[in-house]
Amino acid sequence: MLLVKLAALVAMGAILCSRQSAPPRRSYDDKVADLVASGAAQGFASIKKTTTGNRFEYHRVKGADAPSGARVDLSGFDGVIGVDADAPGGPVAHVEGLATMETVVAHLEPLGYRLPIVPELKHITVGGAISGVGIESGSFRHGWFHEALVSAEVLSPGGAILACGPDGEHADVFHALPNSYGTLGYVLRATLRLTPSKPVVAATTTVYGSFADAADAMRKAAASHEFVEGLWWAPDRVTVTVSDYAEQRAGETLRRFDGLDIYWKAVREEGTLRMAAETYYFRWDPDWFWNIPVDAGGWLVRYLVPRKLRTSSTYKWLRSLRVIKAWHRLETLWKPMGQPFVQDWAVPWSRAVDFVAEATKTLVHRPNVPYMLLPVGTGGNFATHYPTAKEDFYLNLGTYTEIDVSFADAMAETKRIDDLCLKKHGGIKMLYSSSFVDKATYDAVYGTLDPATRAKVDPKGTRPSVFEKTAHPSVLDAGADLVLGY
């Protein structure tokens, strides 16, 4: 198993390292002109792209959920168009929809800027973070990723390119984009607000004896720090890491986490870590949070795999290989197949202590694997279908791992916390992973798309609703023959 993984990874490294330099980039306007002239956008069913998806869900077997029809190639819409430092209201970046966070950070860092929220996995795209919702350790101040959106050009399912902003003809589409998951179309271009960045980040971790104490510390830290996040390890061990930009010291060697050093283990204990800003933004990517094992095989992977390939997109690609899937099936002869337990739930801050206590009160979570805790300021959230207006501050609880239980037990555990979050504590959850929310609850929490907006973007009714696209097949009575979607 390990040798197969290593061989695949090393082969990928050789291919990537041997690639010739890319041809000169074409302008955004030229790409749009070619797209329109080709006619490919008319009646398309899906898009072609080179980036890795970031959804974690079960779907029906044999491609039953795959759309039929033509694919439109949007893979070329993957760059940074430019930065306007003198824009009214502050500096902005003009970015194409399939530009990854890695691409955006590489362009902005030398200019002294960053996106207000930089999702921590390099392969996440700008369009995906807008339509799928995103958060990070700057969310206590800057909210959700989409709150930085100034305007967007969207290729609708009907083939039209809509110029969307908070006002004007397509304001309804603009406000409905977050949490739309491609049902309204695909972002070709986004204009996003920027915030200042510096080359070095210092991250300081403190250990608390309860979540209540840690939550109080996170709320207080939000007044004076650049980044705030926590990790729940056990009821009596919760860590809070506050981070700020710092100046690099003469002769200083900054920490890296794409080799043998592991970020999540480093922040389990108290202390201060100093690293390059780019390392901080993508600190969770080399170990896919905490999903690369710390056994002998995991250490070999860390030792042998080129740094360039120590990314979550590599691991997701690896999991898609037939030989790896066959091995996982073989493992079920002596243990349950690992089931995905990858979710983000958010509740109003006043409900956080009770929600975290109830959600983490389980025996199925892997030992020594934490939950992520992120405070989120919600005052600037404009999304009509991801409403968080009950309070100005929410607590997001994230779990990004597998659990060694049966398929039925994994579904039951996810549904249990879904119900706690949405029904008992008045919260909301991201829908990038399996959702067991029934239609009535979904409508009450997320609302329904205005029929006029749907008719505008999809006049022939070719796309499913967000509920239909994101609900677990069992909720849709689609049968029980399911496979992992990643």
C-alpha positions in Angstrom: 0.0 0.0 0.0 2.6 2.5 1.0 4.9 1.6 -1.9 2.1 2.2 -4.3 1.4 5.6 -2.8 5.1 6.5 -2.8 5.5 5.4 -6.4 2.5 7.4 -7.6 3.7 10.5 -5.7 7.3 10.3 -6.9 6.1 9.7 -10.5 3.9 12.8 -10.2 6.8 14.8 -8.9 9.0 13.8 -11.8 6.3 14.8 -14.3 5.7 18.1 -12.7 9.4 18.9 -12.4 10.0 18.1 -16.1 7.2 20.3 -17.5 8.3 23.1 -19.8 7.5 26.6 -19.0 3.9 27.7 -19.7 3.1 29.7 -22.8 2.3 33.4 -22.4 -0.9 34.1 -20.6 -3.9 35.4 -22.6 -6.0 38.3 -21.3 -9.3 37.7 -19.6 -11.1 39.7 -22.3 -9.6 37.4 -25.0 -10.7 34.3 -23.1 -14.2 35.6 -22.8 -14.3 36.5 -26.5 -13.2 33.0 -27.5 -15.7 31.5 -25.1 -18.6 33.4 -26.6 -17.4 32.9 -30.2 -17.1 29.1 -29.7 -20.7 28.8 -28.7 -19.6 26.2 -26.1 -21.4 28.1 -23.3 -24.8 27.6 -24.9 -26.5 24.6 -23.4 -23.5 23.3 -21.4 -24.1 20.7 -18.7 -20.9 20.9 -16.8 -17.4 22.5 -16.9 -14.0 21.2 -17.6 -11.3 22.3 -15.2 -7.9 21.2 -14.0 -8.3 22.0 -10.3 -9.3 19.5 -7.6 -12.8 19.7 -6.2 -13.3 20.2 -2.5 -16.6 18.4 -1.9 -16.8 15.4 0.4 -20.1 13.6 -0.1 -21.6 10.2 -1.0 -23.3 9.9 -4.3 -25.1 7.1 -6.2 -23.0 4.5 -8.0 -22.2 4.4 -11.7 -22.2 8.1 -12.2 -26.0 8.4 -11.6 -25.5 12.0 -10.4 -23.4 13.1 -13.3 -25.0 15.6 -15.6 -25.4 14.6 -19.2 -24.6 17.0 -22.1 -21.7 19.1 -23.3 -18.9 20.4 -21.1 -17.5 23.9 -21.4 -13.8 24.3 -20.9 -13.1 27.0 -18.2 -9.7 25.7 -17.2 -8.0 28.7 -18.7 -9.8 31.1 -16.3 -7.2 30.4 -13.6 -5.1 33.5 -13.2 -4.8 36.9 -11.4 -5.8 39.7 -13.7 -4.4 42.5 -11.6 -4.5 44.6 -8.5 -6.0 48.1 -8.3 -4.4 49.7 -5.2 -6.3 53.0 -5.8 -9.8 51.6 -6.1 -12.6 53.5 -4.3 -13.0 52.0 -0.9 -9.5 50.4 -0.8 -7.3 48.1 -2.9 -8.9 45.2 -4.8 -7.7 42.3 -6.8 -9.3 41.2 -10.1 -9.1 37.4 -10.2 -10.4 34.7 -12.5 -12.8 32.1 -11.0 -10.6 29.1 -11.3 -7.5 30.7 -9.8 -6.4 28.7 -6.8 -5.5 30.2 -3.4 -1.9 29.2 -4.1 -1.9 31.2 -7.3 -3.5 34.2 -5.6 -1.2 34.3 -2.6 1.9 34.0 -4.9 0.7 37.1 -6.8 -0.4 39.2 -3.8 2.3 38.5 -1.2 5.1 40.4 -3.1 2.8 43.4 -3.3 2.0 43.4 0.4 -1.6 42.2 0.2 -3.7 39.2 1.0 -7.3 38.3 0.6 -9.1 39.0 3.9 -9.9 35.2 4.2 -7.3 32.8 2.7 -8.8 29.3 2.8 -6.1 27.0 4.1 -6.0 24.4 1.2 -3.9 25.5 -1.8 -6.2 24.0 -4.4 -9.4 25.8 -3.4 -10.4 28.2 -6.1 -11.8 31.7 -5.8 -15.1 30.7 -7.5 -15.4 27.7 -5.3 -14.8 29.7 -2.1 -17.5 32.2 -3.2 -20.2 29.6 -4.2 -19.3 27.1 -1.5 -18.6 29.4 1.5 -15.2 29.7 3.2 -13.7 30.7 6.5 -10.3 30.9 8.2 -8.6 32.2 11.2 -9.2 35.8 10.1 -13.0 35.2 10.0 -13.6 36.8 13.5 -12.8 40.1 11.8 -13.5 39.6 8.1 -16.4 37.0 8.2 -17.0 34.5 5.4 -14.8 34.5 2.3 -17.6 35.9 0.1 -17.8 39.1 2.2 -14.8 40.4 0.3 -16.6 40.1 -3.0 -17.2 43.5 -4.7 -18.5 42.2 -8.1 -18.4 39.1 -10.3 -18.9 38.0 -13.8 -20.8 34.7 -13.9 -21.4 32.3 -16.7 -25.0 31.3 -16.1 -26.5 27.8 -17.0 -28.4 29.6 -19.8 -25.1 30.6 -21.4 -25.2 34.3 -20.6 -22.4 36.2 -18.9 -23.9 38.3 -16.1 -22.1 41.2 -14.5 -23.2 41.0 -10.9 -22.8 43.5 -8.1 -24.6 44.4 -4.8 -26.8 46.8 -6.8 -28.2 46.9 -10.3 -29.8 44.4 -12.6 -28.2 41.3 -11.3 -28.0 42.1 -7.6 -30.2 39.1 -6.9 -27.7 36.8 -8.4 -24.8 38.5 -6.6 -26.5 38.0 -3.2 -27.5 34.4 -4.0 -24.0 33.3 -5.2 -22.7 32.2 -1.8 -23.9 28.7 -1.0 -25.0 28.1 -4.6 -22.5 25.4 -5.5 -22.7 26.0 -9.3 -26.5 26.0 -9.5 -26.5 29.6 -10.6 -23.4 29.3 -12.8 -19.7 29.7 -12.6 -17.6 32.7 -11.6 -15.4 33.7 -14.5 -14.0 36.8 -12.8 -14.3 38.2 -9.3 -13.2 41.6 -7.8 -12.2 41.1 -4.2 -11.2 43.5 -1.5 -7.7 43.2 -0.1 -6.1 43.8 3.2 -2.4 44.4 4.1 0.0 41.5 4.5 3.6 41.1 5.8 6.1 38.4 5.2 6.3 36.8 8.6 3.6 35.5 11.0 4.2 34.7 14.7 1.6 32.1 16.1 1.3 31.8 19.9 -0.6 28.9 21.4 -2.2 28.7 24.9 -3.8 25.7 26.5 -7.1 26.0 28.4 -8.9 23.6 30.7 -12.3 23.9 29.2 -14.0 25.1 26.0 -15.8 27.9 27.9 -12.4 29.4 29.0 -11.0 29.0 25.5 -14.1 30.6 24.0 -13.7 33.6 26.3 -10.1 33.9 25.3 -10.9 33.8 21.6 -13.5 36.5 22.0 -11.1 38.7 23.9 -8.2 38.1 21.4 -10.4 39.2 18.5 -10.0 42.8 19.6 -6.2 42.9 19.2 -4.9 40.1 17.0 -4.7 39.4 13.2 -5.7 35.7 13.3 -7.5 33.6 16.0 -8.4 29.9 16.0 -8.8 27.0 18.4 -8.5 23.3 18.6 -10.7 21.1 20.8 -8.7 18.0 21.9 -10.7 16.9 24.9 -13.2 18.4 27.3 -10.3 19.5 29.5 -7.8 20.4 26.8 -8.6 23.2 24.3 -5.9 25.2 22.6 -6.2 28.7 21.3 -3.7 30.1 18.8 -3.5 33.8 18.2 -1.3 35.0 15.4 0.1 38.4 14.1 2.4 39.7 11.5 6.0 40.2 12.7 9.3 41.4 11.4 11.9 38.8 10.4 14.9 38.7 12.6 18.4 38.8 11.3 19.7 35.3 10.6 16.4 33.7 11.6 15.3 30.4 10.2 11.5 30.3 9.9 9.5 27.1 10.5 8.2 25.1 7.6 5.5 22.4 7.7 5.9 20.7 4.3 8.7 18.4 5.5 9.0 16.4 8.7 7.6 19.2 10.9 3.9 18.8 11.6 1.8 21.9 12.3 -1.1 20.3 14.2 1.3 18.6 16.6 3.3 21.8 17.0 0.2 23.8 18.2 -0.9 21.1 20.6 1.5 22.5 23.1 2.0 26.0 24.3 4.6 28.2 22.6 5.3 30.5 19.7 6.0 29.5 16.1 7.4 31.9 13.6 6.9 31.2 9.9 6.6 32.9 6.5 3.2 34.3 5.9 2.6 31.9 3.0 3.5 29.0 5.2 0.9 30.2 7.8 -1.9 30.6 5.2 -1.4 27.0 4.0 -0.3 25.5 7.4 -3.0 22.8 7.3 -2.3 21.8 3.7 0.8 19.5 3.8 -0.8 17.1 6.3 -4.4 17.7 5.0 -5.1 19.0 8.5 -4.3 15.8 10.4 -5.0 13.1 7.9 -1.4 11.9 7.1 -0.6 9.3 9.7 2.1 9.7 12.2 3.1 6.0 11.9 6.2 4.7 10.0 4.4 4.9 6.7 3.4 8.5 7.3 6.9 9.5 8.2 8.2 7.9 5.0 5.7 9.9 2.9 6.9 13.1 4.6 10.5 12.2 4.0 10.3 11.0 0.4 7.6 13.1 -1.2 8.8 16.4 -2.8 7.6 19.5 -1.0 5.7 20.6 -4.1 3.5 17.6 -3.8 2.9 17.7 -0.1 -0.6 19.1 -0.7 -4.2 18.0 0.0 -4.9 17.9 -3.8 -2.2 15.2 -4.1 -3.8 13.1 -1.4 -7.3 13.5 -2.9 -5.9 12.4 -6.3 -4.2 9.5 -4.7 -7.5 8.4 -3.0 -9.2 8.3 -6.4 -6.8 5.6 -7.8 -8.5 2.3 -8.3 -5.7 0.4 -6.5 -6.1 2.5 -3.4 -9.8 2.0 -3.4 -9.3 -1.7 -3.8 -7.0 -1.7 -0.8 -9.5 0.1 1.3 -12.1 -2.4 0.4 -9.7 -5.2 1.3 -9.1 -3.6 4.7 -12.8 -4.1 5.6 -12.0 -7.8 6.1 -10.5 -6.9 9.5 -11.9 -3.4 10.3 -14.7 -1.0 9.3 -13.9 1.1 6.3 -13.0 4.6 7.4 -16.0 6.9 6.8 -15.6 10.6 6.1 -16.4 12.8 9.0 -15.8 16.2 7.3 -18.2 18.9 8.2 -18.4 22.6 9.3 -21.2 23.7 11.6 -21.7 27.2 12.9 -24.0 28.4 15.8 -24.6 31.8 17.3 -21.9 32.6 19.9 -24.3 32.5 22.8 -25.1 28.8 22.0 -21.5 27.8 21.4 -20.7 26.3 24.9 -23.7 24.0 24.9 -23.4 23.1 21.2 -19.7 22.1 21.5 -20.3 20.0 24.6 -23.1 18.1 22.9 -21.5 17.7 19.5 -18.2 16.4 20.9 -19.8 14.0 23.3 -19.2 11.0 21.1 -17.2 7.8 21.1 -16.7 7.6 17.3 -14.2 10.4 16.8 -10.6 9.3 16.4 -8.4 9.7 19.6 -5.9 12.6 19.6 -7.6 14.2 16.6 -9.0 17.6 17.3 -12.0 19.6 16.2 -11.4 23.0 14.7 -12.8 26.1 16.4 -13.2 29.4 14.5 -14.9 32.5 15.7 -16.8 34.2 12.8 -17.9 37.8 12.7 -21.1 37.9 10.7 -22.0 41.6 10.4 -21.0 41.9 6.8 -22.7 38.7 5.5 -24.8 39.6 2.5 -25.7 36.1 1.4 -29.4 35.6 1.0 -29.1 31.8 1.2 -26.4 31.5 3.9 -28.0 33.7 6.6 -26.2 34.3 9.9 -28.0 37.3 11.2 -29.1 36.0 14.6 -26.0 37.3 16.3 -23.0 39.3 15.2 -20.6 36.5 16.2 -20.8 32.8 15.5 -18.7 29.8 16.5 -17.7 27.4 13.7 -17.0 23.8 14.7 -15.1 21.8 12.0 -14.2 18.2 11.8 -11.9 17.0 9.0 -11.1 13.3 9.4 -12.4 9.8 9.0 -14.0 7.7 11.7 -13.5 3.9 12.0 -17.2 2.9 12.2 -19.7 1.4 9.9 -21.4 3.4 7.1 -24.7 3.5 9.1 -22.9 4.8 12.3 -21.1 7.5 10.4 -24.3 8.7 8.8 -26.1 8.6 12.2 -23.3 10.7 13.9 -23.4 13.3 11.2 -27.2 13.6 11.3 -27.1 13.8 15.1 -24.9 16.9 14.9 -26.8 18.4 12.0 -29.9 18.3 14.1 -28.1 19.8 17.1 -26.8 22.6 15.0 -29.8 23.5 12.8 -32.8 22.5 14.9 -31.7 22.9 18.5 -29.2 25.8 18.4 -30.4 27.8 15.5 -27.2 27.4 13.5 -26.2 26.7 9.9 -23.8 24.3 8.2 -21.7 24.3 5.0 -23.0 22.0 2.4 -19.8 20.8 0.8 -20.1 17.5 2.6 -22.9 15.0 3.1 -26.0 16.7 4.4 -28.9 14.9 6.1 -31.1 18.0 6.3 -34.7 17.3 5.3 -36.4 19.7 2.8 -38.5 21.5 5.4 -35.5 22.2 7.7 -33.4 23.2 4.7 -36.0 25.7 3.6 -36.4 27.1 7.1 -32.6 27.6 7.5 -31.4 28.5 4.0 -34.5 29.8 2.3 -35.5 29.1 -1.3 -34.3 30.8 -4.5 -36.6 33.4 -5.9 -38.3 31.9 -9.0 -37.4 35.1 -11.0 -33.7 34.6 -10.3 -33.9 31.0 -11.3 -35.7 31.9 -14.5 -33.0 34.5 -15.2 -30.0 32.2 -14.8 -31.5 28.9 -15.9 -34.5 29.6 -18.3 -34.7 26.0 -19.4 -34.6 24.6 -15.8 -31.5 22.4 -16.4 -29.9 22.7 -13.0 -30.9 21.2 -9.7 -31.7 23.3 -6.7 -29.0 23.6 -4.0 -31.0 21.2 -1.8 -31.2 18.6 -4.6 -27.4 19.0 -5.3 -26.2 18.8 -1.7 -28.6 16.5 0.1 -27.5 13.0 0.9 -29.2 10.6 -1.5 -31.1 8.9 1.3 -32.8 12.2 2.0 -33.9 12.3 -1.7 -35.0 8.6 -1.6 -32.4 7.9 -4.2 -31.4 4.4 -2.9 -28.7 3.1 -0.7 -26.0 2.0 -3.2 -23.6 4.8 -2.4 -19.9 5.5 -3.0 -17.5 8.0 -1.6 -17.4 11.2 -3.6 -13.7 11.9 -3.1 
